[in-house]
Amino acid sequence: MKVLVIGGGGREHALAWKLAQSSKVQAVYVAPGNGGTALDPRLENVPITDVKKLREWAQQEKIALTVVGPEAPLAAGVVDEFRAHGMRIFGPTRAAAQLESSKAFAKAFMERHQIPTAAYDTFTDAAAAHAYVDKIGAPIVVKADGLAAGKGVVVAMTAQEAHEAIDFMLLDNKLGVSHNAGGARVVIEEFLEGEEASFIVLCDGKNVTPLATSQDHKRLLDNDQGPNTGGMGAYSPAPVVTPDVHARAMREIILPTIRGMEKDGIPYTGFLYAGLMIDAQGRPKTLEFNCRMGDPETQPIMMRLKSDLFDVMVAATTGALDEVELQWDRRTALGVVMAAAGYPMDPRKGDEITGLPKEAEDAMVFHAGTVDAQGRTLTAGGRVLCVTALADSVKAAQTRAYEVLDGIHFDGAQFRRDIGHRAVRG
């Protein structure tokens, strides 16, 4: 069977890497892929991003299964396009992907279906948004309504930070956010206290299968300091998601979301990622939905998955997820992101990467923002690599990941030294 993975980041490298391990898969294509997928002899890059042209290529190549990684093709309707031509593809339709592509849609949906989330309001007018912040005070959260590559959220600890974020998102739109209602729009919501976790499931329209739990690290610097990023590292499993929290998340958030989408006439298929905030009493609330696996959560999750991902994806595209029981490596997987100089606001490109190790049973370097330039691997994006390791404990996985990372070099590399710190201290 031939498989296509759409996307070019670390998440897509990890998905393609795992799919290539299936005995049923003869070829895995990645569109457009990156420098790491170019280096892997089991994978082949396809330099096509246009939705219609990609569908035509997939038909011509007789692709048996397509898996969508990032949000932009989903919001562009790639699933609708492939399905309209009878092709098997895993991901949500454009209408269902609004759970991610519009923060305003997602908040209104949660309110309508009584799914626990932070109190909020939505604004297109900067003066009204500023007045709301003055009334509520800080800390407060300001979110760009639209796709912002994981950088459209400002957790403002002071009113001044909130006002600056409003001007940045509504008046300047320097994030280049693609909005859903013409002009710029922000969602402003209450600040929630607690510990964050990533809760990712597979959905086939009716059935839901949870993936291994994980925890991301959003801030750029150690001790959760510095600006928010797309994610500087992750590990799995996440101890904060206890069996009770897991049961509550499924009962109060995930299942009502799938039932709510079905009730609204938009059945949900694909990966569904609920970013949770878990309070001191173990009560989860929804920070956001993503209509895809997380990045960098995918990398450690795929390292731990023992089941054949191709079989799982076939079940997920035939409404048979209720027949699937996923098998997991009992060890902890931990991934550390190496980001480019200037990330997150002004990442530099073109720096040569040296010291990349060979794949090992307990360690894998997944590529994100890289390009192959005639045998040299260069940086080509904000988050460049995710150095991922498997070991018997969080501490041991941390030690192994940093041991591998210390052998890799590119000028201006930024990374945290404390990925997994909550679990280690806990």
TORMIVO-568467 format. One line per field, with one value per residue (C-alpha): x, y, z; residue number from 1. Coordinates in Angstrom, 1 decimal, padded with zeros to 4 digits. Example, Ala and Ser with C-alpha at 12.3 -4.5 7.8 and 13.67 -1.06 7.14 Angstrom:
// TORMIVO-568467
c1 c(012.3  013.7)
c2 c(-004.5  -001.1)
c3 c(007.8  007.1)
n c(1  2)
//
This chain:
// TORMIVO-568467
c1 c(000.0  001.1  000.6  000.7  001.3  000.4  002.7  006.3  006.9  008.1  004.6  004.5  008.0  007.0  003.7  005.5  008.3  005.7  003.7  006.8  007.3  004.1  004.7  001.6  003.1  005.4  005.9  005.4  005.3  005.4  004.1  006.0  008.2  011.5  015.2  014.7  012.1  014.5  017.3  015.2  015.4  011.9  010.3  009.9  009.2  006.5  006.9  003.1  001.1  -001.9  -004.9  -006.4  -002.9  -002.1  -005.4  -004.7  -001.2  -002.6  -005.1  -002.5  -000.2  -003.1  -002.5  -004.4  -004.4  -003.7  -003.1  -003.2  -000.8  -001.1  -004.0  -003.7  -004.6  -007.6  -008.9  -008.4  -010.7  -008.2  -010.4  -013.5  -011.5  -010.1  -013.4  -015.3  -013.2  -013.6  -010.2  -009.4  -008.2  -007.9  -008.8  -011.7  -013.7  -013.2  -016.5  -015.3  -011.8  -013.4  -012.9  -009.3  -009.4  -011.8  -011.4  -014.7  -016.5  -014.9  -015.9  -019.5  -019.6  -018.4  -020.9  -023.7  -022.9  -021.9  -018.3  -016.1  -013.9  -012.9  -015.4  -014.8  -015.9  -015.1  -014.1  -013.4  -013.3  -010.1  -011.7  -014.3  -011.6  -009.5  -012.5  -013.2  -009.6  -010.0  -013.1  -011.9  -008.2  -005.2  -004.0  -006.1  -005.7  -005.8  -006.2  -006.1  -009.1  -007.6  -004.6  -001.4  001.0  000.7  001.8  -001.6  -002.1  -000.8  -001.2  -001.0  000.0  -000.5  -003.2  -000.5  000.5  -003.1  -003.6  -000.4  -001.6  -005.0  -003.2  -000.8  -003.6  -006.4  -004.6  -001.3  -002.1  001.7  001.0  -000.5  -003.5  -006.0  -009.3  -012.7  -014.9  -013.1  -011.4  -009.3  -010.9  -009.8  -011.1  -010.4  -010.9  -010.3  -007.0  -007.2  -004.8  -003.5  -001.4  -001.7  -001.9  -002.5  -005.4  -005.4  -007.8  -008.7  -012.3  -014.1  -017.3  -018.9  -016.2  -013.3  -009.9  -007.6  -003.9  -001.2  -001.3  001.4  002.5  003.8  006.1  004.9  007.3  010.6  012.8  013.5  011.2  008.3  009.6  009.7  007.2  004.7  005.8  004.4  006.0  009.6  009.3  007.0  006.9  004.5  002.9  001.8  001.4  -001.0  -003.5  -004.5  -007.1  -009.7  -008.7  -008.6  -012.2  -013.5  -011.8  -013.5  -016.9  -017.1  -015.0  -014.2  -017.5  -019.7  -017.6  -018.0  -021.8  -022.2  -020.5  -022.7  -025.8  -024.8  -024.6  -020.8  -019.6  -016.0  -013.3  -009.6  -007.3  -008.8  -006.5  -008.0  -005.5  -006.6  -006.0  -006.3  -007.0  -005.8  -008.9  -008.3  -011.1  -010.2  -011.3  -010.7  -008.1  -008.4  -009.1  -006.7  -007.9  -004.7  -002.0  000.1  003.7  005.9  003.6  003.3  007.0  007.1  003.7  004.8  008.0  005.8  003.1  003.6  000.5  000.7  -000.3  -001.5  -004.0  -005.2  -005.7  -007.6  -009.9  -010.3  -011.4  -013.9  -015.8  -014.2  -012.2  -014.4  -012.5  -009.0  -007.1  -003.8  -000.6  002.0  005.6  005.6  008.6  008.6  009.3  010.6  011.3  013.4  012.9  015.9  014.7  016.3  018.0  015.3  012.4  009.5  009.1  011.9  013.5  016.7  017.1  020.0  022.3  024.0  023.2  026.0  026.3  022.9  023.1  021.8  018.4  018.6  016.1  015.9  016.5  015.3  015.8  012.6  013.0  010.7  012.2  015.0  015.8  018.3  020.7  022.8  023.7  023.9  021.0  020.1  017.6  014.5  012.0  011.4  011.4  014.1  014.5  012.8  015.4  013.3  014.4  012.8  013.8  012.4  011.7  011.2  014.6  016.3  014.6  015.6  019.2  019.3  017.6  020.0  023.0  021.9  021.1  024.5  026.1  024.0  025.0  023.8  024.5  022.0  020.2  017.7  016.4  015.2  017.2  014.2  011.8  009.8  010.6  007.1  007.1  010.7  009.9  006.5)
c2 c(000.0  003.6  006.2  010.0  012.3  015.9  018.5  019.4  019.6  017.5  016.0  014.8  013.4  011.4  010.1  009.2  007.5  005.4  004.5  003.4  000.7  -001.1  -004.4  -003.5  -000.2  -000.2  003.5  006.7  010.1  013.4  016.6  018.7  017.1  018.5  017.9  014.9  013.2  013.8  012.0  008.9  006.2  004.9  008.3  010.4  014.1  015.4  019.2  019.9  022.0  023.0  021.0  020.1  019.3  017.1  015.2  014.7  013.4  011.0  009.6  009.2  007.4  005.2  006.4  004.0  006.3  010.0  011.4  015.1  016.6  020.5  022.8  024.9  022.2  021.2  024.7  024.8  021.8  019.1  016.4  017.6  017.6  014.0  012.6  014.1  011.9  008.8  008.8  007.5  010.4  010.9  014.3  016.7  018.5  022.2  022.8  020.5  022.1  025.4  024.0  025.1  027.6  029.9  030.4  032.3  029.2  026.9  029.0  029.4  025.7  024.9  027.3  025.8  022.2  022.9  021.9  023.3  026.2  029.7  032.6  034.8  037.5  038.2  041.5  043.1  046.6  047.5  050.1  047.6  045.1  047.6  048.5  044.8  044.4  047.5  046.1  042.5  043.2  040.9  038.2  037.6  035.8  037.3  035.0  035.8  034.3  032.3  030.2  031.7  028.7  028.2  031.8  033.6  033.4  035.9  035.1  038.7  038.9  042.7  044.9  046.7  043.3  042.7  046.1  045.6  042.2  043.6  046.3  043.7  041.3  043.7  046.7  045.4  041.7  041.1  037.4  037.1  035.3  034.0  035.1  033.5  036.6  039.1  041.5  040.7  039.3  038.4  036.2  037.5  035.0  034.5  033.3  029.7  028.4  024.9  022.5  022.1  018.7  017.6  015.2  013.8  011.3  009.6  010.0  008.2  010.3  008.2  006.3  007.7  006.2  008.1  008.3  008.3  011.4  014.0  017.4  020.3  023.2  026.4  029.0  029.6  029.6  027.4  027.6  028.5  032.0  034.0  034.3  031.6  029.4  026.5  024.2  023.7  020.1  017.4  014.1  011.1  009.9  012.9  012.1  015.1  013.1  010.7  007.9  010.2  013.2  011.0  009.7  013.3  014.6  011.9  012.2  016.0  017.3  014.8  012.8  015.9  017.5  014.5  014.2  018.0  018.1  015.3  017.1  020.3  018.3  018.4  014.9  014.9  012.6  012.9  013.7  015.9  017.6  019.2  021.5  021.0  023.1  020.9  022.6  021.6  019.5  017.6  019.3  019.8  022.8  023.2  025.8  025.2  022.6  021.6  019.5  017.6  016.0  018.3  019.3  018.4  015.9  013.7  012.8  011.2  009.7  008.0  006.8  005.0  003.6  -000.2  -000.7  -000.7  002.9  002.0  -000.5  002.1  004.7  002.2  001.5  005.2  005.8  002.9  003.7  000.8  002.5  000.7  -002.5  -001.0  -001.3  000.6  -000.9  001.4  001.0  001.3  003.6  007.4  009.3  012.8  015.3  018.5  021.1  022.9  026.2  028.7  032.0  034.7  032.3  032.8  036.3  036.5  033.1  032.9  030.5  029.0  027.9  024.5  021.7  019.3  016.3  014.7  011.1  007.9  006.6  004.4  002.1  004.6  007.9  009.6  013.2  014.3  017.2  020.2  023.4  021.9  021.6  019.3  021.5  019.1  016.9  019.7  020.1  023.7  025.4  026.5  027.5  028.4  025.0  023.1  019.6  017.6  015.3  012.5  009.6  006.6  005.5  003.9  007.2  010.8  011.6  008.9  010.0  013.6  012.5  010.5  013.2  015.9  013.5  013.2  017.0  018.0  016.4  018.5  022.0  025.0  028.7  030.4  027.2  027.8  025.0  024.5  022.5  021.5  019.6  017.3  019.4  019.1  015.3  015.2  017.5  015.9)
c3 c(000.0  -000.7  002.0  001.8  004.8  004.2  005.9  006.5  010.2  013.1  013.6  010.0  010.2  013.2  011.6  008.4  010.3  012.2  009.1  007.3  010.0  008.9  006.9  004.9  003.6  000.6  000.2  002.3  000.6  002.6  001.0  001.0  003.7  005.1  005.3  007.7  005.6  002.6  004.4  005.3  002.6  003.6  002.9  -000.3  -000.4  -002.8  -003.5  -003.8  -001.4  -003.6  -002.5  -005.9  -007.4  -004.4  -004.8  -008.6  -007.8  -005.1  -007.5  -010.2  -007.7  -006.4  -002.8  -000.4  002.6  003.2  006.7  007.3  009.7  010.0  010.4  007.2  004.6  006.9  007.0  003.2  002.8  001.8  003.4  001.5  -001.8  -001.4  -000.2  -003.1  -005.3  -003.2  -001.6  001.9  004.1  007.8  009.1  009.7  007.0  006.6  008.6  011.5  011.4  012.6  016.1  015.6  012.8  014.7  018.4  018.4  016.8  019.3  022.4  021.1  020.5  024.0  025.5  023.5  024.5  028.2  027.7  030.6  029.4  030.6  030.5  027.5  025.1  021.4  019.9  016.5  017.9  019.7  021.9  023.2  023.8  025.8  027.9  028.6  029.9  032.0  033.5  034.1  035.0  034.7  034.5  031.4  028.1  024.6  021.6  017.9  016.2  013.3  012.5  013.9  013.9  017.7  018.4  018.6  022.4  024.9  028.6  029.9  033.5  033.5  031.9  029.9  028.3  027.4  025.8  023.8  022.6  021.5  019.4  018.0  017.0  016.0  014.6  013.3  012.7  012.5  013.1  009.6  011.0  008.5  009.9  009.4  009.2  007.1  009.6  012.6  015.7  019.2  021.9  025.5  028.3  032.0  033.2  034.5  037.2  037.2  035.2  031.4  029.6  026.0  025.6  022.1  020.6  017.3  016.1  013.3  013.5  016.3  018.1  020.1  021.0  023.3  022.6  025.3  027.5  027.1  028.4  026.2  027.3  025.6  027.0  025.3  028.3  031.4  034.3  032.0  031.3  028.1  025.3  024.2  021.4  019.3  021.9  023.1  024.1  025.4  027.2  027.5  029.7  031.7  035.4  035.9  033.8  036.6  035.8  037.4  035.3  032.2  032.9  033.5  030.3  028.3  030.0  030.3  027.3  024.5  024.2  024.5  021.7  019.4  020.2  019.9  016.4  015.3  016.6  014.8  011.6  011.4  012.2  013.4  012.0  012.6  015.4  018.1  020.6  023.7  025.5  029.2  032.3  035.3  038.6  042.1  042.6  039.3  037.4  033.7  031.6  027.8  026.9  023.1  020.5  017.7  014.8  014.6  016.7  018.7  017.8  019.7  021.5  018.4  018.5  022.0  021.4  018.2  019.9  022.5  020.1  019.6  017.4  013.6  012.8  009.3  010.7  013.2  010.4  008.2  011.2  011.8  008.2  008.1  011.3  013.1  015.9  018.5  017.4  018.1  021.3  021.2  022.6  024.3  025.3  029.1  029.0  029.1  025.8  026.0  023.2  023.3  020.6  019.2  017.7  015.4  016.4  016.8  017.4  018.0  016.4  013.9  013.2  011.2  008.3  006.5  009.4  008.7  011.2  012.1  014.4  013.5  014.9  013.3  014.5  017.6  019.3  022.2  020.4  017.3  016.0  014.2  011.8  011.5  010.1  008.0  004.3  002.4  000.4  -001.7  001.2  003.8  006.3  006.9  009.2  007.4  010.1  013.7  015.4  013.7  015.4  018.2  019.9  021.3  023.7  025.4  028.9  032.0  033.8  033.0  034.5  032.4  029.2  030.0  030.4  027.2  025.1  026.3  025.7  022.0  021.8  023.0  020.0  017.5  016.5  014.5  015.1  017.5  018.5  021.3  023.6  027.1  029.6  031.8  029.6  031.9  035.0  036.4  036.4  037.8  040.6  041.2)
n c(1  2  3  4  5  6  7  8  9  10  11  12  13  14  15  16  17  18  19  20  21  22  23  24  25  26  27  28  29  30  31  32  33  34  35  36  37  38  39  40  41  42  43  44  45  46  47  48  49  50  51  52  53  54  55  56  57  58  59  60  61  62  63  64  65  66  67  68  69  70  71  72  73  74  75  76  77  78  79  80  81  82  83  84  85  86  87  88  89  90  91  92  93  94  95  96  97  98  99  100  101  102  103  104  105  106  107  108  109  110  111  112  113  114  115  116  117  118  119  120  121  122  123  124  125  126  127  128  129  130  131  132  133  134  135  136  137  138  139  140  141  142  143  144  145  146  147  148  149  150  151  152  153  154  155  156  157  158  159  160  161  162  163  164  165  166  167  168  169  170  171  172  173  174  175  176  177  178  179  180  181  182  183  184  185  186  187  188  189  190  191  192  193  194  195  196  197  198  199  200  201  202  203  204  205  206  207  208  209  210  211  212  213  214  215  216  217  218  219  220  221  222  223  224  225  226  227  228  229  230  231  232  233  234  235  236  237  238  239  240  241  242  243  244  245  246  247  248  249  250  251  252  253  254  255  256  257  258  259  260  261  262  263  264  265  266  267  268  269  270  271  272  273  274  275  276  277  278  279  280  281  282  283  284  285  286  287  288  289  290  291  292  293  294  295  296  297  298  299  300  301  302  303  304  305  306  307  308  309  310  311  312  313  314  315  316  317  318  319  320  321  322  323  324  325  326  327  328  329  330  331  332  333  334  335  336  337  338  339  340  341  342  343  344  345  346  347  348  349  350  351  352  353  354  355  356  357  358  359  360  361  362  363  364  365  366  367  368  369  370  371  372  373  374  375  376  377  378  379  380  381  382  383  384  385  386  387  388  389  390  391  392  393  394  395  396  397  398  399  400  401  402  403  404  405  406  407  408  409  410  411  412  413  414  415  416  417  418  419  420  421  422  423  424  425  426)
//
